[in-house]
């Protein structure tokens, strides 16, 4: 394996950068800390990791994304892997992608999962992953000895170096043949099924999936049949409901028409009342006008007479006005006293009304609180019952589905099975069926044996009949038994004895849910948007207000004698109190009007008294004018009476008022008749009947359409031959299982042979530890001198070091010594492995604890001409590797 180029884009702190590597020799990649040296190695590892697919969102992949940037990390590497030179790239997290371009020997271009699978196949065939991991050295986490026991490539190299080859001629060919046979059935790295074995397993799974799919088709057809039957029953019910809804609509329509007629009569009656009222008002106005003329004429005549005697009677009038002033003053005082009494009565009535309204509010709140508390307790009980219920609608649907599957399986088993009936033709016959004896009597039903299961019959102790069902029937019976076990397990989970018991439990759950919903609605109505605590506080406040108002209300009202004790009150009591308060307010207004009139009269008499003193002087001049005005007023009155007498006007007024009364009485009768028929209820019933009829008709049409669709689906499924397809799929699955069994036997034999040869190989493994130790000691002596030696365990792990006659365990060496030996061991491996199977030696920031003299010696060792592969050194202190001859240098900068 050779790395030619690695390119990164948006990986951790690296925005975009490309590194190119020589095909052989040492390359030193130098740069300061945090520049991204180790990021290249980490990204390269993720690129080659078969588990780190482009779609992966594992923590190791998310860790490649730059902090604070929503971009997709991209890695591309150009490599030579075995005979292939290729370019492999991935982008994760954002617009994920995988591409592979094989440049030689045969060009290929792949993407997506195909590219990942092809790359994995190339790596598995040409790269020893344990060797690749072992030849990586990092200062953090690499202080332990190198682990090489799993490297097949190194084992082959040491085989050749030790001359082991399992100690027989042609053993290599035997190992290759066994390995090739093993890889026909298993992968080399993981030992998972591959090739023919994997194909046989996949074929069996595919055939099994086909059986499941065919079974799903049969179940689907049965479900459609069940839906069709249900839709047909529902359509029959809906069709029968339409005539009843039409009859209800016709009854409601006739009632609404009667109401409409009464409304028109009531409207015409109201028009007649209005017309009679206009006529009555006109007659009243005519009478008032006539009376005005009479009054005006009388007033003019009186004025003339008054003016005649005014001068002579001025002194007498002045005394009369004085007496009148005293009289009206007394009337004013009486009116003021009456106003005060009426005000007291009105105030007391208002307090009584407020008290009764508060009592009614307290009673209403008390009813709401009690209703809310009752609904809350009921809701809690129902919810607790719902929480304890086990047969929920979802569980019941699952049980119904299992019951239907079992019924379909029973029908399929019965349809595919035959039965044998044994009947006696004469006396003394008997049969033993599966160990159970039974006599056969002529003329009676015989023994019936189903061919769905294996049975044994012994007839008269001399004939044995063995019945073996067909494999297809056995499969159906097994499938039916499996469904029965599943149904019983599901019933046991809900503690139901059978499906009817489960249905009863489901009905209980449904009723409990409906009761809970009703309690919740009752609670919402009682609360009306409030909470129970808010209602309680409001009730307490209302009761406190009632207590305070009670102290200001007498036990018996002034005029009605109503009882005001704290307790429930009727609406009539409240209305009577309101009516009484309104009457007292009207009386108070009347008293105030009388007082105001008396005050006006007092002011008028006072003014008149002043005027009477001045009137005597002008009485004579006004007498002539008053006499003329009296004459003209009498003339106007006589002219109107010639047109219509006073009696005629009075009679017309009386007739108009009577006509208005008759019209009003008729109108009230019509209103009462309209109220008696409850017009709103009639309108509501018509609306409800119309909606019900429309809904019933729509439901009938919907179900007819649904029934038509389901019948069409049944015709389609009937023509598809789903049962036959299911039987064919079962037969093909059985053939696939037999083929898998055959391949499985061959695969197990190849695996057993492979494991046996591996055990022999492991025993031979110990013989080639020496070449590995010799190579390490050869390289190590150039650093430590001729006294250097090591101890290697059978699994190729360095356990001890010899130096200057002292032997020290590897874990007890200093950090610098462990680093140096780790690098030497990796170089030894690289020397032993053939060049076409080598992998890069990667040393990441090592030798930090090595003295300058040893650094010089290690530099010479790393740059030795006998190394045939790549050595990649990463460092932030390039001075450590200045002594390496022929090393290429790549400098990274920010």
C-alpha positions in Angstrom: 0.0 0.0 0.0 1.3 3.4 -1.0 -0.2 6.9 -0.2 0.4 9.4 -3.0 -1.9 12.3 -1.9 -4.3 13.3 0.8 -6.6 16.3 0.4 -8.9 17.8 3.1 -11.6 20.4 3.0 -13.5 21.7 6.0 -12.1 19.1 8.4 -11.7 20.4 12.0 -9.4 23.5 11.7 -8.2 22.7 8.1 -10.2 24.7 5.6 -8.5 23.3 2.5 -5.1 21.6 2.2 -3.4 18.9 0.1 -0.3 16.7 1.1 1.7 14.8 -1.5 4.0 11.9 -0.5 6.9 10.2 -2.3 6.4 6.5 -3.2 9.3 5.3 -1.1 11.7 6.7 1.5 11.2 9.1 4.4 8.9 12.2 4.3 8.9 14.6 7.2 5.8 16.7 7.7 6.6 19.6 10.0 4.6 22.5 11.4 3.5 24.1 14.6 1.0 22.7 17.0 -2.7 22.9 16.0 -1.7 23.3 12.3 -3.5 20.0 11.4 -0.8 17.4 11.1 -2.6 14.7 13.1 -5.9 15.8 11.5 -4.6 14.4 8.2 -4.1 11.0 9.8 -7.4 11.0 11.7 -9.3 12.0 8.5 -7.4 9.3 6.5 -8.4 6.7 9.1 -12.1 7.7 8.8 -11.9 7.6 5.0 -10.7 3.9 5.1 -13.0 2.8 8.0 -15.7 0.6 6.4 -18.1 1.6 9.3 -17.6 5.3 8.7 -20.0 5.5 5.7 -20.9 8.9 4.2 -24.3 8.7 5.8 -22.9 8.1 9.3 -23.5 10.6 12.1 -21.3 8.9 14.7 -19.5 11.0 17.2 -16.1 10.4 15.5 -17.7 11.8 12.2 -19.3 14.8 13.9 -15.9 15.5 15.5 -14.5 16.2 12.0 -16.9 19.1 11.4 -15.3 22.6 12.1 -16.6 24.2 15.2 -19.3 26.8 14.5 -19.6 26.0 10.7 -22.5 24.0 9.2 -20.4 22.4 6.4 -19.6 18.8 5.4 -16.1 17.5 6.0 -14.5 16.2 2.8 -11.5 13.8 2.5 -9.8 12.5 -0.7 -6.8 10.2 -1.0 -4.9 8.9 -4.0 -3.3 5.5 -3.2 -1.9 2.3 -4.6 -3.5 -0.7 -3.0 -2.2 -4.0 -4.3 -2.4 -3.9 -8.2 -4.9 -0.9 -8.1 -4.0 2.8 -8.3 -7.1 4.6 -7.2 -8.7 7.9 -5.8 -11.2 7.4 -3.0 -13.2 10.3 -1.4 -16.0 10.9 1.1 -18.1 13.8 2.3 -20.1 13.5 5.6 -23.0 15.3 7.3 -23.9 17.9 4.5 -24.7 16.5 1.0 -22.9 13.2 1.9 -21.2 11.4 -1.0 -18.7 8.5 -1.7 -16.7 8.3 -4.9 -14.1 5.8 -6.2 -12.0 6.2 -9.3 -9.8 3.2 -10.1 -7.0 4.6 -12.4 -5.3 1.2 -13.2 -5.0 -1.6 -14.2 -8.7 -1.4 -15.4 -10.4 2.1 -15.0 -13.5 2.1 -12.9 -15.8 4.9 -11.6 -18.2 4.2 -8.8 -20.3 6.2 -6.3 -22.4 5.7 -3.2 -22.7 2.3 -1.6 -21.2 0.6 -4.7 -18.0 2.7 -4.3 -17.8 1.8 -0.5 -18.3 -1.9 -1.2 -15.7 -1.9 -4.0 -13.2 -0.1 -1.8 -13.7 -2.5 1.1 -13.2 -5.5 -1.3 -9.9 -4.0 -2.6 -8.7 -3.3 1.0 -9.6 -6.8 2.2 -7.8 -8.4 -0.7 -4.6 -6.4 -0.6 -4.1 -4.8 2.8 -3.4 -6.5 6.1 -5.3 -4.2 8.5 -3.6 -5.5 11.7 -0.3 -4.7 10.0 -1.5 -1.2 9.0 -2.6 -0.5 12.6 0.6 -1.9 14.1 2.9 0.3 12.0 1.3 3.5 13.2 3.2 5.1 16.1 1.9 8.1 18.0 3.5 9.6 21.1 0.1 9.6 22.9 -1.1 6.0 23.4 1.8 4.2 21.7 4.1 3.5 24.7 3.2 -0.2 24.8 4.8 -2.9 22.7 3.8 -3.5 19.1 1.0 -6.0 18.6 1.5 -8.2 15.5 -0.1 -11.6 16.3 -3.1 -11.0 13.9 -1.0 -9.9 10.9 -1.3 -12.6 8.2 1.2 -10.7 5.9 3.9 -10.7 8.6 3.2 -14.4 9.4 3.7 -15.2 5.7 7.0 -13.3 5.7 8.2 -15.0 8.9 7.2 -18.3 7.4 9.5 -17.8 4.6 12.3 -16.3 6.8 12.1 -19.3 9.2 11.6 -21.8 6.4 8.6 -23.2 8.3 5.8 -23.5 5.6 4.3 -26.1 7.9 7.3 -28.3 7.2 6.0 -30.1 4.1 6.4 -29.8 0.4 3.5 -28.0 -1.3 2.1 -26.8 2.0 1.8 -23.3 0.7 -0.5 -24.5 -2.1 -2.5 -26.5 0.4 -2.9 -23.4 2.7 -3.9 -21.3 -0.3 -6.4 -23.9 -1.4 -7.9 -24.2 2.0 -8.0 -20.5 2.4 -9.6 -20.1 -1.0 -12.3 -22.7 -0.1 -12.8 -21.0 3.2 -13.2 -17.6 1.6 -15.8 -19.0 -0.7 -18.0 -19.1 2.3 -16.6 -16.6 4.8 -14.8 -13.2 4.8 -11.1 -13.2 5.6 -11.2 -10.4 8.2 -14.4 -11.0 10.1 -15.3 -14.6 9.4 -18.8 -13.6 8.4 -20.7 -15.5 5.6 -19.7 -14.6 2.1 -19.9 -15.9 -1.5 -22.1 -18.9 -2.0 -22.9 -19.1 1.7 -24.0 -15.5 1.9 -26.0 -15.8 -1.4 -27.8 -19.0 -0.1 -28.7 -17.2 3.2 -29.9 -14.1 1.2 -31.9 -16.3 -1.1 -33.5 -18.1 1.9 -34.3 -14.7 3.5 -35.7 -13.4 0.2 -37.9 -16.4 -0.3 -39.1 -16.1 3.3 -39.9 -12.4 2.7 -41.9 -13.5 -0.4 -43.9 -15.9 1.8 -44.6 -13.1 4.3 -45.6 -10.8 1.4 -47.9 -13.4 -0.1 -49.4 -14.0 3.4 -49.9 -10.3 3.7 -51.8 -10.4 0.3 -54.1 -13.2 1.6 -54.7 -11.3 4.8 -55.4 -8.1 2.9 -58.0 -9.8 0.7 -59.7 -11.2 3.9 -59.7 -7.7 5.4 -61.3 -6.2 2.2 -64.0 -8.9 2.5 -64.7 -8.0 6.1 -64.9 -4.3 5.2 -67.3 -5.1 2.3 -69.6 -7.0 4.6 -69.5 -4.2 7.2 -70.1 -1.6 4.6 -73.1 -3.5 3.2 -74.7 -3.8 6.6 -74.1 -0.1 7.3 -75.5 0.8 3.8 -78.7 -1.2 4.6 -79.1 0.7 7.9 -78.5 4.1 6.2 -80.9 3.3 3.4 -83.7 2.4 5.9 -83.1 5.6 7.9 -83.8 8.0 4.9 -87.6 7.5 4.8 -88.0 8.1 8.5 -85.9 11.3 8.2 -88.1 12.4 5.2 -91.3 11.9 7.3 -89.8 13.9 10.2 -88.9 16.7 7.8 -92.4 16.8 6.3 -93.9 17.0 9.9 -91.5 19.8 10.8 -92.2 21.6 7.5 -96.0 21.7 8.2 -95.4 23.0 11.7 -93.1 25.7 10.4 -95.7 26.7 7.8 -98.4 27.1 10.6 -96.0 29.3 12.6 -95.3 31.4 9.5 -99.1 32.0 9.0 -99.5 33.0 12.7 -96.5 35.4 12.3 -98.2 37.1 9.3 -101.5 37.5 11.2 -99.6 38.9 14.1 -97.8 41.4 11.8 -101.1 42.5 10.3 -102.7 42.8 13.8 -99.8 45.1 14.8 -100.4 47.2 11.7 -104.1 47.5 12.6 -103.2 48.6 16.2 -100.9 51.2 14.8 -103.5 52.5 12.4 -106.2 52.7 15.1 -103.8 54.4 17.4 -103.1 57.1 14.7 -106.9 57.6 14.3 -107.4 57.8 18.1 -104.6 60.3 18.5 -106.1 62.5 15.7 -109.5 62.4 17.4 -107.9 63.3 20.7 -106.1 66.2 19.1 -109.4 67.5 17.6 -111.1 67.4 21.0 -108.1 69.2 22.6 -108.2 71.8 19.9 -111.9 72.5 20.4 -111.5 72.6 24.1 -108.6 75.1 23.6 -111.0 77.4 21.6 -113.7 77.1 24.4 -111.1 77.7 27.0 -109.7 80.7 25.1 -113.1 82.2 24.6 -113.9 81.8 28.3 -110.6 83.2 29.2 -111.0 86.2 27.0 -114.5 86.8 28.4 -113.2 86.5 32.0 -110.3 88.7 31.1 -112.7 91.4 29.9 -114.8 91.1 33.0 -111.7 91.1 35.1 -110.5 94.2 33.4 -113.9 95.8 34.0 -113.9 95.3 37.7 -110.1 95.3 38.2 -109.7 98.9 39.1 -112.6 98.8 41.6 -111.5 95.5 43.0 -107.7 96.1 43.1 -107.6 96.4 46.9 -109.9 93.4 47.3 -107.8 91.4 44.8 -104.7 92.3 46.7 -106.1 90.8 49.9 -107.3 87.7 48.0 -103.9 87.2 46.4 -102.3 87.5 49.9 -104.7 84.8 51.2 -103.9 82.6 48.1 -100.2 83.0 48.7 -100.6 81.7 52.3 -102.7 78.8 51.0 -100.2 77.7 48.3 -97.4 78.0 50.7 -99.1 75.4 52.9 -99.6 73.2 49.9 -95.9 73.5 49.1 -94.9 72.5 52.7 -97.2 69.4 52.4 -95.7 68.4 49.1 -92.2 68.7 50.5 -93.2 66.4 53.4 -94.7 63.9 50.9 -91.5 63.9 48.9 -89.4 63.0 51.9 -91.7 60.0 52.7 -91.7 58.8 49.2 -87.9 59.0 49.1 -87.6 56.8 52.2 -90.0 54.2 50.7 -88.1 54.1 47.4 -84.7 53.7 49.2 -86.0 50.9 51.3 -87.4 49.1 48.2 -84.1 49.5 46.3 -82.2 47.9 49.3 -84.8 45.0 49.3 -84.3 44.4 45.6 -80.5 44.4 46.0 -80.8 41.9 48.9 -83.0 39.5 46.9 -80.7 39.7 43.9 -77.8 38.9 46.1 -79.6 35.9 47.6 -80.4 34.6 44.1 -76.8 35.0 43.0 -75.6 33.1 46.1 -78.0 30.3 45.3 -76.9 30.1 41.7 -73.2 30.1 42.7 -74.0 27.4 45.3 -75.6 25.2 42.6 -72.6 25.7 40.3 -70.1 24.8 43.0 -72.0 21.7 44.0 -72.3 20.6 40.3 -68.6 21.3 39.6 -67.6 19.3 42.7 -69.8 16.4 41.8 -68.5 16.5 38.1 -64.9 16.7 39.3 -65.2 13.7 41.6 -66.9 11.7 38.9 -64.2 12.7 36.3 -61.4 11.6 38.7 -63.1 8.3 39.2 -63.6 7.7 35.5 -60.0 8.7 34.7 -58.7 6.4 37.3 -60.7 3.6 35.8 -59.4 4.5 32.3 -55.8 4.4 33.6 -56.3 0.9 35.0 -58.0 -0.4 31.8 -55.9 -2.7 29.7 -58.2 -3.3 26.6 -57.8 0.1 25.0 -59.1 0.6 21.4 -55.6 0.0 20.0 -55.2 -3.2 22.0 -58.7 -4.3 20.9 -57.9 -3.6 17.2 -54.7 -5.7 17.6 -56.7 -8.6 19.2 -59.3 -8.4 16.4 -56.5 -8.5 13.8 -55.0 -11.6 15.4 -58.4 -13.3 15.6 -59.0 -12.6 11.9 -55.5 -13.9 11.0 -56.3 -17.1 13.0 -59.6 -17.5 11.3 -57.9 -17.1 7.9 -55.3 -19.7 8.9 -58.0 -22.1 10.1 -59.8 -21.7 6.8 -56.6 -22.2 4.8 -55.7 -25.3 6.8 -59.2 -26.7 6.4 -59.2 -26.0 2.7 -55.8 -27.6 2.1 -56.4 -30.7 4.4 -58.3 -33.9 3.7 -60.0 -36.2 6.2 -60.4 -39.9 6.5 -63.5 -41.5 8.0 -63.5 -45.1 9.3 -67.0 -46.8 9.6 -67.9 -50.3 10.6 -69.6 -52.6 8.2 -70.2 -55.4 10.8 -70.0 -55.9 14.5 -66.8 -56.3 16.6 -64.7 -53.8 14.8 -62.4 -51.4 16.7 -59.6 -49.0 16.0 -56.8 -47.4 17.9 -56.2 -43.7 16.9 -52.8 -42.4 18.2 -52.9 -44.8 21.2 -56.6 -44.2 22.0 -58.9 -47.2 21.5 -62.4 -46.7 20.1 -65.1 -49.3 19.0 -66.7 -49.1 15.6 -70.5 -49.9 15.5 -72.4 -50.4 12.3 -74.9 -47.6 11.5 -73.2 -45.1 13.8 -70.8 -42.2 12.9 -67.3 -43.6 12.5 -63.9 -42.2 13.5 -62.9 -39.1 11.5 -59.1 -38.4 11.2 -57.7 -35.2 9.8 -54.8 -35.3 7.4 -53.5 -32.0 8.8 -51.2 -33.8 11.3 -49.4 -37.1 11.6 -51.7 -39.8 12.8 -51.4 -43.6 13.4 -54.4 -46.0 13.0 -54.4 -49.6 14.1 -57.5 -51.4 12.8 -58.6 -54.6 14.7 -55.0 -55.0 16.0 -53.9 -56.2 12.6 -53.7 -53.3 10.2 -51.5 -50.2 10.9 -52.2 -47.1 8.9 -49.8 -44.1 9.1 -51.1 -40.8 7.8 -48.3 -38.2 7.0 -49.6 -34.8 5.9 -48.1 -32.9 3.0 -45.3 -30.4 3.9 -47.6 -27.6 2.8 -50.3 -28.7 5.2 -47.8 -29.1 8.0 -46.6 -25.5 7.3 -50.1 -24.3 7.4 -50.8 -26.1 10.6 -47.6 -24.7 12.2 -48.6 -21.3 11.0 -52.1 -21.7 12.5 -50.7 -22.9 15.8 -48.2 -20.0 15.8 -51.1 -17.5 15.3 -53.1 -19.3 18.1 -50.2 -19.0 20.5 -49.8 -15.3 19.7 -53.5 -14.7 20.2 -53.5 -16.5 23.6 -50.4 -14.6 24.6 -52.0 -11.3 23.7 -55.2 -12.3 25.7 -53.1 -13.3 28.7 -51.4 -9.9 28.6 -54.8 -8.2 29.1 -56.0 -11.0 31.5 -58.8 -12.0 29.2 -60.1 -15.6 29.1 -61.1 -15.4 25.4 -61.9 -12.9 22.7 -65.5 -12.4 24.0 -64.1 -11.5 27.4 -61.7 -9.1 25.8 -64.6 -7.5 23.9 -66.5 -7.1 27.1 -63.5 -5.4 28.7 -63.2 -3.1 25.7 -66.9 -2.2 26.0 -66.3 -1.3 29.6 -63.4 0.9 28.6 -65.5 2.6 25.9 -68.4 3.3 28.4 -65.9 4.6 31.0 -64.4 6.9 28.4 -67.8 8.2 27.4 -68.7 8.8 31.1 -65.5 10.6 31.6 -66.2 12.8 28.6 -69.7 13.6 29.9 -68.3 14.4 33.4 -65.7 16.7 31.7 -68.5 18.5 29.8 -70.6 18.8 33.0 -67.5 20.3 34.8 -66.9 22.7 32.0 -70.6 23.9 32.0 -70.5 24.3 35.8 -67.2 26.2 35.8 -68.0 28.3 32.7 -64.4 29.3 32.2 -63.6 29.6 35.9 -61.8 27.3 38.3 -63.4 25.6 41.3 -61.3 27.7 43.6 -62.4 30.9 41.8 -66.1 29.9 42.2 -65.5 29.1 45.9 -64.0 32.5 46.5 -66.8 34.2 44.5 -69.4 32.3 46.6 -67.7 33.3 49.8 -67.7 37.0 48.7 -71.3 36.8 47.7 -72.3 35.2 51.0 -70.4 38.0 52.9 -72.2 40.7 50.8 -75.5 38.9 51.6 -74.8 38.9 55.3 -74.0 42.7 55.2 -77.1 43.4 53.1 -79.3 41.4 55.5 -78.6 43.8 58.4 -80.1 46.7 56.4 -83.3 44.9 55.3 -86.3 44.7 57.6 -87.9 41.3 58.1 -91.1 42.5 56.3 -91.1 45.0 53.4 -93.1 48.2 53.8 -95.7 47.4 51.2 -95.4 43.8 50.2 -94.6 41.9 53.4 -92.0 39.8 51.5 -89.7 37.5 53.5 -86.0 38.4 53.3 -84.4 35.7 55.4 -81.2 34.3 54.0 -82.1 31.3 51.8 -83.3 30.5 48.3 -85.7 32.9 46.5 -87.8 32.5 43.4 -87.6 34.6 40.3 -91.2 35.8 41.0 -90.1 37.2 44.4 -87.2 39.1 42.7 -89.5 40.4 40.0 -92.2 41.5 42.5 -89.6 43.4 44.5 -88.3 45.1 41.3 -91.9 46.0 40.3 -92.5 47.4 43.8 -89.3 49.4 43.7 -90.3 50.8 40.3 -93.7 51.8 41.5 -92.2 53.6 44.5 -89.8 55.4 42.2 -92.7 56.4 40.0 -94.5 57.7 43.1 -91.4 59.6 44.2 -91.2 61.2 40.8 -94.9 62.2 41.1 -94.4 63.7 44.5 -91.4 65.6 43.2 -93.5 66.9 40.3 -96.2 68.0 42.8 -93.6 69.8 44.9 -92.2 71.5 41.8 -95.7 72.5 40.8 -96.4 73.9 44.3 -93.1 75.9 44.2 -94.0 77.2 40.8 -97.5 78.2 42.1 -96.0 80.0 45.1 -93.7 82.0 42.8 -96.6 82.7 40.5 -98.9 83.9 43.3 -96.1 86.1 44.6 -95.6 87.6 41.2 -99.4 88.0 40.8 -99.5 89.8 44.1 -96.9 92.3 42.8 -98.7 92.6 39.5 -102.1 93.3 41.2 -100.6 96.4 42.8 -99.7 97.7 39.3 -102.7 96.3 37.4 -105.2 98.9 38.7 -103.5 101.7 36.7 -103.6 99.9 33.4 -107.0 98.1 33.8 -109.0 100.7 32.0 -106.8 100.7 28.9 -106.8 96.9 28.8 -110.6 96.6 29.1 -111.3 97.6 25.6 -108.7 95.3 24.2 -109.9 92.4 26.3 -113.5 93.0 25.2 -112.4 92.9 21.5 -110.4 89.8 22.0 -113.3 88.1 23.7 -115.6 88.9 20.8 -113.1 87.5 18.2 -112.5 84.3 20.3 -116.3 83.7 20.5 -116.6 84.2 16.7 -113.8 81.6 16.1 -115.5 79.1 18.5 -118.9 79.6 16.8 -117.4 79.0 13.3 -115.8 75.6 14.3 -119.0 74.5 16.0 -120.9 75.1 12.9 -118.6 72.6 11.1 -118.7 70.0 13.9 -120.4 70.1 17.3 -118.6 69.4 20.6 -120.7 66.2 21.0 -119.7 64.9 17.6 -116.0 65.4 18.3 -116.4 63.7 21.7 -118.3 60.8 20.1 -115.6 60.4 17.4 -112.8 60.4 20.0 -114.6 57.7 22.1 -115.2 55.5 19.0 -111.5 55.8 17.9 -110.2 54.9 21.4 -112.6 51.9 21.5 -111.4 50.8 18.1 -107.8 51.1 19.3 -108.7 48.9 22.3 -110.3 46.3 20.1 -107.4 46.2 17.7 -104.9 45.9 20.7 -106.9 43.1 22.2 -107.0 41.2 18.9 -103.2 41.8 18.5 -102.6 40.4 22.0 -104.6 37.3 21.2 -102.5 36.7 18.1 -99.3 37.2 20.1 -100.6 34.7 22.6 -101.4 32.2 19.9 -97.9 32.7 18.4 -96.3 32.1 21.8 -98.4 29.0 22.4 -97.0 27.3 19.3 -93.3 27.9 20.3 -92.2 29.3 17.0 -88.5 29.0 17.9 -88.9 25.3 18.7 -90.7 24.8 15.4 -87.9 26.6 13.4 -85.3 24.6 15.3 -87.1 21.3 14.6 -87.3 22.1 10.9 -83.5 23.0 10.9 -82.7 19.7 12.7 -84.9 17.6 10.5 -83.4 19.2 7.3 -79.9 18.6 8.6 -80.7 15.0 9.6 -82.3 14.3 6.2 -79.3 15.7 4.3 -76.9 13.8 6.5 -78.8 10.5 6.1 -78.9 11.0 2.3 -75.2 11.9 2.2 -74.3 8.9 4.4 -76.4 6.6 2.1 -74.5 7.9 -0.9 -71.1 7.6 0.8 -71.7 4.0 1.9 -73.0 3.1 -1.6 -69.8 4.5 -3.1 -67.7 2.7 -0.5 -69.5 -0.6 -1.1 -69.0 -0.2 -4.9 -65.2 0.4 -4.4 -64.9 -2.6 -2.0 -66.7 -4.9 -4.5 -64.3 -3.7 -7.2 -61.3 -4.4 -4.9 -62.7 -7.9 -4.2 -63.1 -8.6 -7.9 -59.4 -7.5 -8.4 -58.1 -9.6 -5.5 -60.2 -12.6 -6.6 -58.5 -12.5 -10.0 -55.0 -12.2 -8.6 -54.8 -15.7 -7.2 -53.3 -14.6 -3.9 -53.8 -18.0 -2.2 -52.1 -19.8 -5.1 -49.2 -17.3 -5.0 -48.9 -17.9 -1.2 -48.6 -21.7 -1.7 -46.1 -21.2 -4.5 -44.0 -18.9 -2.3 -44.0 -21.5 0.5 -42.8 -24.2 -1.9 -40.0 -22.0 -3.2 -39.0 -21.1 0.4 -38.8 -24.8 1.3 -36.5 -25.3 -1.8 -34.3 -22.4 -0.7 -34.0 -23.8 2.8 -32.9 -27.1 1.4 -30.3 -25.4 -0.8 -29.1 -23.3 2.2 -28.8 -26.5 4.3 -26.6 -28.0 1.6 -24.3 -25.0 1.3 -24.2 -24.7 5.1 -22.8 -28.3 5.4 -20.0 -27.5 2.9 -19.3 -24.1 4.6 -19.0 -25.8 8.1 -16.6 -28.4 6.6 -14.4 -25.7 5.0 -14.4 -23.7 8.3 -13.4 -26.8 10.3 -10.5 -27.6 7.9 -9.4 -23.9 8.0 -9.4 -23.9 11.8 -7.5 -27.2 11.9 -4.8 -25.8 9.6 -4.7 -22.6 11.6 -3.9 -24.5 14.7 -1.1 -26.3 13.0 0.1 -22.9 11.7 0.1 -21.4 15.2 2.2 -24.3 16.4 4.7 -23.5 13.6 4.4 -19.9 14.5 6.8 -20.3 17.4 9.5 -21.4 14.9 9.6 -18.0 13.2 9.8 -15.8 16.2 13.5 -15.9 15.8 13.7 -14.1 12.4 11.6 -11.3 13.9 13.8 -11.1 16.9 17.0 -11.3 14.8 15.8 -8.3 12.6 15.0 -6.2 15.7 18.4 -7.0 17.2 20.2 -6.3 14.0 18.6 -2.8 13.8 18.9 -2.2 17.5 22.6 -2.8 17.7 23.2 0.2 15.5 21.6 2.2 18.4 22.7 0.4 21.5 25.8 -1.6 20.6 26.6 -5.3 20.5 25.3 -6.1 24.0 21.7 -5.3 22.9 19.2 -8.2 22.8 15.4 -8.7 23.2 12.9 -11.4 24.3 9.9 -12.0 22.0 6.8 -13.9 23.1 5.2 -16.5 20.8 2.6 -13.9 19.7 5.4 -11.6 18.6 5.2 -9.1 21.5 8.5 -7.6 22.8 8.6 -8.5 26.6 12.2 -7.8 27.7 15.3 -5.9 26.7 19.0 -7.1 27.3 21.7 -4.3 27.5 25.1 -4.4 29.1 24.3 -7.7 30.8 21.0 -6.4 32.4 17.6 -7.6 31.5 14.6 -5.2 32.0 10.9 -5.8 31.4 9.6 -3.7 28.6 7.0 -1.9 30.8 9.8 -0.9 33.2 11.8 0.9 30.6 11.9 4.7 30.4 9.6 6.5 28.1 12.4 7.3 25.6 13.6 3.7 25.5 10.0 2.4 24.8 9.7 5.0 22.0 13.0 4.0 20.4 12.2 0.2 20.6 8.7 0.8 19.2 10.2 2.6 16.2 12.9 -0.1 15.7 10.2 -2.9 15.9 8.1 -1.2 13.2 11.1 -0.8 11.0 12.0 -4.5 11.5 8.5 -5.4 10.4 8.7 -3.2 7.3 12.0 -4.8 6.4 10.6 -8.4 6.7 7.4 -7.8 4.7 7.5 -8.0 0.9 7.4 -4.7 -0.9 4.1 -5.4 -2.7 2.4 -6.2 0.7 4.0 -3.4 2.7 2.1 -0.5 4.3 3.4 2.9 5.4 5.2 3.3 8.7 3.7 6.4 10.3 5.4 8.1 13.3 3.4 10.9 14.8 5.5 13.4 17.0 7.7 10.8 18.6 11.3 10.8 20.1 10.6 13.7 22.4 12.4 11.9 25.2 15.5 10.8 23.1 18.9 12.3 23.6 20.8 14.0 20.7 23.2 11.2 20.2 20.5 8.6 19.8 18.6 11.0 17.5 21.6 11.0 15.2 21.7 7.1 15.2 17.9 6.9 14.7 18.1 9.3 11.8 20.7 7.1 10.1 18.6 4.0 10.8 15.4 5.6 9.4 17.1 6.7 6.2 18.8 3.3 5.6 18.8 2.2 2.0 17.4 -1.3 2.7 13.9 0.0 3.5 11.5 -0.5 0.5 8.4 1.2 1.7 7.1 4.6 2.9 8.0 6.2 6.3 5.9 9.2 7.2 7.1 11.4 10.1 4.9 14.1 11.6 6.6 16.6 14.0 6.3 20.1 15.4 10.1 20.0 16.2 11.8 19.3 12.9 15.3 19.4 14.5 14.7 15.9 15.7 14.9 14.5 12.2 17.5 16.7 10.6 20.0 13.8 10.6 17.9 11.5 8.3 19.7 11.2 5.0 17.6 11.7 1.9 14.4 12.6 3.8 11.8 14.8 1.9 10.3 17.6 3.9 6.8 19.1 3.7 6.3 22.3 5.7 2.8 23.3 6.9 2.0 26.9 7.8 -1.1 28.7 8.8 
